[in-house]
Amino acid sequence: MIPLHWYLLVAAGMFAFGVYGVLARRNAVAILMSIELMLNAVNLNLVAFWRYLAPTQLNGQAFAIFVFTVAAAEAAVGLALIISIYRNRETVIAEEINLMKW
């Protein structure tokens, strides 16, 4: 059986890569992919804690399904916004998207 701290280390690494991707990338699609990576790290933590603390209850799995649902909605809305911005501005570079500026 794999110890809990290994799962936590993998999830922390995934989350760190996601944060780096959000902060370092300029492409809006890559930023969305990094956010998805961070949400998957959260799911890994939820399922790992569920498995080690309360395997008879379904709390961890229910929260993980909720996070999957939020991630799918975020990806759909985010990609729709990026496609709309690309059609109007012909760019997906996050620094060049200045729709809210005067």
C-alpha positions as CSV (number, residue, x, y, z in Angstrom):
1,M,0.0,0.0,0.0
2,I,1.4,3.4,-1.0
3,P,1.7,5.9,1.9
4,L,-0.4,9.0,2.0
5,H,2.5,11.4,1.9
6,W,3.5,10.1,-1.5
7,Y,0.2,11.1,-2.9
8,L,0.5,14.5,-1.2
9,L,3.9,15.0,-2.7
10,V,2.7,14.2,-6.2
11,A,-0.3,16.5,-5.8
12,A,1.9,19.3,-4.5
13,G,4.2,18.9,-7.5
14,M,1.2,18.9,-9.9
15,F,-0.2,22.0,-8.2
16,A,3.2,23.7,-8.3
17,F,3.5,23.0,-12.1
18,G,0.0,24.4,-12.5
19,V,0.9,27.6,-10.7
20,Y,4.1,28.0,-12.7
21,G,2.1,27.5,-15.9
22,V,-0.5,30.1,-14.9
23,L,2.2,32.7,-14.0
24,A,4.7,32.0,-16.8
25,R,2.6,31.3,-19.8
26,R,1.3,34.0,-22.2
27,N,-1.1,31.8,-24.2
28,A,-4.6,31.8,-22.8
29,V,-5.2,28.1,-23.7
30,A,-2.0,27.1,-21.9
31,I,-3.2,29.1,-18.8
32,L,-6.5,27.2,-18.9
33,M,-4.6,23.9,-19.1
34,S,-2.5,24.9,-16.1
35,I,-5.7,25.7,-14.1
36,E,-7.0,22.2,-15.0
37,L,-3.7,20.7,-13.7
38,M,-4.2,22.5,-10.4
39,L,-7.8,21.2,-10.2
40,N,-6.6,17.7,-10.8
41,A,-4.0,18.1,-8.0
42,V,-6.9,19.0,-5.7
43,N,-8.8,16.0,-6.8
44,L,-5.8,13.8,-6.1
45,N,-5.7,15.2,-2.6
46,L,-9.4,14.7,-2.0
47,V,-9.3,11.1,-3.1
48,A,-6.1,10.3,-1.2
49,F,-7.5,11.7,2.0
50,W,-10.8,9.9,1.5
51,R,-8.9,6.6,1.0
52,Y,-6.8,6.9,4.1
53,L,-9.2,8.6,6.5
54,A,-12.7,7.4,5.7
55,P,-12.8,4.7,3.1
56,T,-16.3,3.5,4.1
57,Q,-17.9,6.9,3.4
58,L,-18.2,8.5,0.0
59,N,-17.4,12.1,1.0
60,G,-14.1,12.3,-0.9
61,Q,-15.5,10.8,-4.1
62,A,-18.5,13.2,-3.9
63,F,-16.2,16.2,-3.6
64,A,-14.0,14.9,-6.4
65,I,-17.0,14.6,-8.7
66,F,-18.0,18.1,-7.8
67,V,-14.5,19.4,-8.7
68,F,-14.6,17.5,-12.0
69,T,-17.9,19.2,-12.8
70,V,-16.6,22.6,-11.9
71,A,-13.5,21.9,-14.0
72,A,-15.5,20.9,-17.0
73,A,-17.7,24.0,-16.8
74,E,-14.6,26.2,-16.4
75,A,-13.0,24.6,-19.4
76,A,-16.1,25.0,-21.6
77,V,-16.7,28.6,-20.6
78,G,-13.0,29.5,-20.7
79,L,-12.6,28.0,-24.2
80,A,-15.7,29.7,-25.4
81,L,-14.4,33.1,-24.2
82,I,-11.0,32.5,-25.8
83,I,-12.6,31.5,-29.1
84,S,-14.7,34.7,-29.0
85,I,-11.8,36.9,-28.2
86,Y,-9.7,35.2,-30.9
87,R,-12.4,35.9,-33.5
88,N,-12.5,39.6,-32.5
89,R,-8.9,40.3,-31.8
90,E,-7.1,37.5,-33.6
91,T,-4.8,36.7,-30.7
92,V,-4.9,34.5,-27.6
93,I,-1.9,36.1,-25.9
94,A,-3.1,37.1,-22.4
95,E,-1.1,40.3,-22.3
96,E,-2.6,41.6,-25.6
97,I,-6.2,41.0,-24.5
98,N,-7.2,44.3,-23.0
99,L,-11.0,44.4,-23.4
100,M,-11.6,45.9,-19.9
101,K,-9.2,48.8,-20.4
102,W,-10.6,52.2,-21.5
